[in-house]
Amino acid sequence: MNNFIYHNPVKIVFGKGTIKGLSSLIPKDSNILMTYGGGSIKKNGVYEQVKEALKDFNLHEFGGIEPNPKYETLMKAVDICKNSKIDFLLSVGGGSVLDGTKFIAVASLYEDGDPWDILSKGVEPKNAIPLGSVLTLPATGSEMNMFAVISRESTQEKLAFGHPLVYPRFSILDPETTFTLSEWQTANGIVDTFVHVTEQYMTYPVNAIVQDKFAEALLKILIEEGPKALKNPTDYNVRANLMWTATQALNGNIGCGVPQDWATHSIGHELTAFYGLDHARTLAIVLPGVWKHQKNNKEDKLKQYAKNVWNYEGDDAADKAIEMTEEFFRSLGMKTKLKENGIGTEKFDEIAQRFEERNQKLGEHENIGKKEVIEILQLCLE
């Protein structure tokens, strides 16, 4: 295990009825822009709760942030921030809304050209508008980390950035806000969380027993509790445990001092950019392909995972681990093959070429380049 320094400044307010305490978390003289998505918060009562909690504040609104938040949409919010002198951002919705809000936070104060350079060129932002969140869809872990993923429609790109400036000042997590999520949204959240864990776990052993056991516990919770949420969506205890699992999966704890992969996410982002697939749906397709392709490099961890998460031991444990994971995804209603999603080989070379153009090698060993990306996509085909 490598040396590491870990610090997370996010204040988490967890539990039923916690939205009513929102006003105590934001400076009294704040000029707030509330951001949200397609309007589900107006159907499930969250919008009214937030408005009531902030009735004494100067509150502006910006809706319409997409499940894969688009640069083109977010720049409209940036204009509002500049014209209305916004000094606090409040994200109300899922992780995509929060990701988009993080970009708005840095883009609104960016003075060195196109804010897209923060993602495409790795330019470091110097300032950001403070932000907080009310989370209604657990999946991305964005509520307790400094990362965001943004799409740009005009260039068919989906890129990530991270910076301490965009840590939320606070995140309110009320599990009751997740009761009205569709089966589709619930399944997406479970898979997204699952793959966040495996990106930090499924590499090679480094004697990080605490991180490994923590990761394995999170995976077992998802396997056990995920189907319960689909069967009984208003079970508070199930929803609460899934919500907290999603937060723990990507707040830095299980990734401290250990090698990390992220090839599945990187390839998945390109599938979203080209085909518009939900993020979690791309992960369910790509993860088995990455593991099959990298089986020899991941064999020790695959066997450990088979034993400690699936209670399976045997000579074929590595193969069985991949098979059981794919079966779990399918049990949640996921299509795990490209052809099932109407996708063939027509874009394979173009997708792989992007990594070569960025001089980007994927995986914990940085051994996945253009050729290997194409091979992985072939394994995902059918």
N, C-alpha and C positions, 0 to 999 in steps of 0.2 A: 504494500500500500504506500502511495506517494505521500509526501508532506502536503498539508493543505491548510488554508485559512478560510473559515466559514463565518459569514455574517449575513443575517437576513433582517432588515429593518421593518418589515411589514407587520402592522397590528392586525390580528385576526379577531373578528367579533363573530362568534359562532352560536347558532341556536335559533329556535322559533321566536318570532316577535322582535328580532333584533333590529329590523329596519327602522323602527320608531326612534331609536337612539342615534340616528344618522346626524342630526343637527349638532350633536356634541363633538363630532369628529372633524368638522369643517370650520375653519376660522370664520367668525361671525360676520366680517365685512366682505366675504368672498363674492366675487362675480362669477357665477358657476355656469358651465355648459354641461348639461346632462346629455350623454350619448346613449343611443340604444339601437336595436336592430329593426326587425320587420314589424314590430308592433305587438308581439305576444305579451309584453309586460302590461299592455292595456287590457288584455283579456284575463290575465291571471291575478289582477289586483295589485301587482307590484308597483305599477306606475302611480296609482293613487296613494299607496303607502309612502312612496318617495316624495311626492308632491306635498302631502300633508306634513311630513317630517321637515320639509324645507320651505314651508309657507312663509317664513320670515326672511328668506334669502332672495337675492336677485338671481333668478333662475332662467337661463335660456335652454333651448332644446335642439337636438339634432338627431333625427332618426334615419333609418334606412341603411345602416352599416350591414354589409353582407356577411354570410357564414364564412366566406373567404374574403376578408375585408379588402376592398379595392382602393388603391392609391387615388384613382380618379374621384371616388366618393369622398374619401377622407380629406382631400384638398379643399373641398367645399366647406368642410368644418373648420379647416385652417383659416379660411377667409373670415368666417364668423368670429373666430378667436381674435384675429387681428383687428377687425372692424369694431367689435364690441368690447375689446380690452378684457377678455376672459382671463381670470387668474386662478381658477380651479376647475378641473375636469372631473366629472363623475360618470363612470361607466356603469350602466344598468343593463345587465343581460349576461350572455355567455362569454366564453373566452375570446371569441372572435371580436366581439364588441370591445372588449378590454384591450386586445392586441391593437385594434384600430385606434383606440384612444391613446395608447402609448405612442403611436406614430404621430397623432395629432399634437401630442404634448411637445415632442421635439421639433416637429416640422413648423409649428407656429412661431418658434423663436429661432429658426434656422436662417442665417443671413448670408450664407456662402454659396448660393446658387440653388439648384434643384434639390429638395430634401430627399429625393429618391437615392441620391449619392450615399446617404447613410446606409442603405441596404446594398446597393449595387457596387459601391466602391469602398465600403467600410469606413467612411468618414465619421469621425467621432463627434457627436453633438456636444455643444458646450453648455446648453441650457435646456430646461424643459419646464412646462407648466406643471405644478403639482397635481396629482390625481388620486382618486380613490375609486373603489368599486363596490357595487352590490351584485353579487354573483347569482345567476339563476340557472346555469347549466354547467355542471362540473365536468371537466374534460381536460382542458389545456394546462391547468396549473398556473395560468398567467396571473391569478390573484395573489400569488406569493413568490413571483420571480420577476426578473428584469428583462424578459425576452418577449418578442413579438414577431409574427409572421404576416407579411403583407403581400398582396397580389397586385400586379399592374396589367390591366386588360390590354392596353395598347401594344405591349411587348410580349405578352403571354409569359410573364415571369412571376414566380412566387419565391420571395426571399425573406430571410430572417435577419434581425438585428437584436443586440442586447446591450444595455447600458444601465449602470446603477441609478441614473437620473430618472428612469421610468419604473422603479419599484413603486407600487402603490403605497400611499401613506397608510391606508387601511383597506381591508376587504371585509364586507359583511357577508356571511354565509348562513342563510336561513334555509334549511333543508325543505321546508314547506313550499318554497318557491319552485321546487323541482317536481311537485306532484303532477302538474299538468303537461309535463314533457311527453312527446309522442314516443312510441316504441322505437322509432327510427332514431330520434335524438338520444334516447337513453342508451341504445346499443352503440351509437357513435361514441358517446362519452366513455363507456366501458372499454371499448377497443382502444381509443386514444390513450386513456390512462394506462392500460395494459402495456402498450408499446412504449410509452414513456419509461416505464419501469424496465422493460427488457433492453432498451437502448443503453441503459446504464449498468445492466446486470449481465447480459448475455455476451460476454467477451472472453476473458480468460482469468483463471484464479490468481489473485494477488494477496491472499490471506487477509482480505477485508471481511472478516466474519460478521461484524455488526451490520455493514452495508448489505451483505448477501442475505442475512437472515431477515433484515428489514424488508428488502425487496421481495423475497419469497413470501413473506407474510402478506404484503400488499397484493401480490398476484393471487394468493389463495383467497383473499377477501373478495376480489373481483370475480373469481370463478364461483365462489359460493353465494355471494350476495347479488351479483349481476342478474341472474335469471329470476331471482325473487322480485327485483324491481320491475321487471317486465311483466310478471304475473300479478303483482299487487303494487301498482305505482304510488299509492298513498300510504304505504307503510313507512312511518317516520323514521324508525330505527334503521331500516335498510337504506333509505335515502341519505340519512345522516352519515352512515358509515361509508357509502360510496362517495359522498361529497368530500369527506375528509381524506379518503384514500386518494382521490384525484389531486388534492392539494399537496399531499405528502409525496406524490409520485414525481413532482417536478419543482420542489422548492429548494433543492440542493442537497438534502440530507443523504439520500442513497448514492449520490454521485460524488461525494467527497473523497478525493484521493484515489479514485479508481479509474481504469480506462473506460472510455465510452465509445459507442459505435456511431449511431445516427445515420447510417446508410439508408435504412428503411425510410426515414423521414425525408432525406434529401431526394431520393428517387420518387417517393410519393408526392412531394411538392411539384415535381415536374408533370406528373400525371394529372394533378389538379390544374396546373397552369395550361396544359394542352387540351384537356377533356372536361374540365369543370367538375370532376368527381369530388364528393365530400372527402375531407382530409382523412377521416377515420376509415373510410371505404378503401382509400389507396393503401393505408397501412395494413389492412387485413389481406390485401392482395400481395403486397411486396414482402412483408416479413417472412412468410414461409420460403419465398424464393431466395432471400438473402441468407437465411439459415441453411438451406440446402446447398447453396453455392459455397458457403464458408464453413461447412460442417467440420472439416478437418481442423480448422483453426479454433472452432468453438466447441469441440467435442467434449472436453472436460466439463465445461459449464452446462452444456446440453444434458449430459448425464446427471450432473448435480441437480439441475432443474427438474428432470424427470423424476428423480428420487424424492426431492424435498417438497416439490409442489404437486406432482401427480401421483406420488407413491408408487412409482414404477422403477423396477431394476431389471436389468437383463442385458445381454450382449447387443441388442438392438435399441438400447435406451435413447441414443441420440436421434435416430430416425423416428422412434416412437414419440419423443418429445415434440418434434415438429408436427407430426400427424395429429397429436392430441390438441395442440394449440390451434391448428387449422380447424379441427372439429369444433372446438369451443367457439371460435369466431362464427362458424356456420350455424351453430345452435342459437346464436343471437340474431340470425337473419342476414348475416353478411355473405356477399358473393366474393369468393376468394380467388377468382380467376379473371384475367383480363377479358377473355372471350365472353364470359358471362355478362360482362359490362359493355359488350359491343365493341371491344378494342382489339385490334390486330397488331401486326408488326410494322405498320406503315410509318410510325413515328419513332421507332426504336433508335435509329441512327441519330436522328435530330436531338432526341432527349440525351443520349449518351455524349453527343458532341458538345453539349453545353458544359458538362463537367470538364472536358478537355480544354475548352475555351477559357474557363476560369482557372485552369491549372489546379483543379481540385481532385484530390484523391480521397476516397471514402473509406469508412470503416476504422476500427480501433488500430489496425495495422497499416492504415493508409495504402492498402493493396488493391483497392477497387478503382479502376479507371474506366475509360470508354469501353474497352473490350469486355470487361467484367460486368459493367452495367447492362450491356446488351445481353450477355449470358444470363444474368439474373432475370431480366424481363422475359427471356425465352422460357425460363422455369416458371414464370407467373402466368404463362399464356393459357394453358388448359390442363 
